[in-house]
Amino acid sequence: MGIVNVTPDSFSDGGVHFDRQTAVESALRMEQDGAAFVDVGGESTRPGSEAVSVEQELERVIPVIEGIRARSGVTISIDTRKATVAKAALAAGADMINDVSALRHDPDMRVLAAQSGVPVILMHMRGEPRTMQENIHYDDVVDDVIRELSEWRDDAFAAGIAEDQIFVDPGIGFGKTFDHNLELLARCEELTRVAPVVIGASRKGFIGHLTGQPNGAPRMAGSLAAVAAAHRGGA
């Protein structure tokens, strides 16, 4: 999955894809390089980030999705917490919904996902991106994440979303400490009891902590190692 953040402030590629044409060309290069999915988002969810309006998010992502779809059949996921944005993105050519709030931020999101029948990724996060790194506590991070993702998966079932359309993401870096991130990767196989697992670890802070590389560094070797660990664990 290639990531296209159409934002000025995302943690890794903030500003890089803020121009529509640049974002579209980058997505097409990702497909040529082997990406089976391209994930398009218009609201940064890095620690401490502020929410953006529906209108601003739509202005960012819809032209990019339309531009990609006009030139490629690659699977597109819309990374959003807002049902209005997701609905417009699906109409523009997106194929799936990637929601960092696990469909809990906007009550209309579950209804939309059920009615549209598209795959959904439910990510684990406590609180909001702006505050998620404050007062972090888990009794056992893997057990707690499994329990909470299972509850949110069951809520999706109850809303009419088909079981085979649900994926879960433990939320590496989202309200987790350095040790929590490593524990989730090491015990990834346990997460597969909930649903098929998606892991987003590329270039994140825990890799920089391990390797001594600052934000903005490629962190390529560490990212590849994290991908290998996730795959070994069943992601």
Helices and strands as residue ranges (DSSP letters): E 2-5, H 20-32, E 37-41, H 54-71, E 75-79, H 83-92, E 96-99, H 108-116, E 120-123, H 141-158, G 163-165, E 166-169, H 178-186, H 188-191, H 205-211, H 220-232
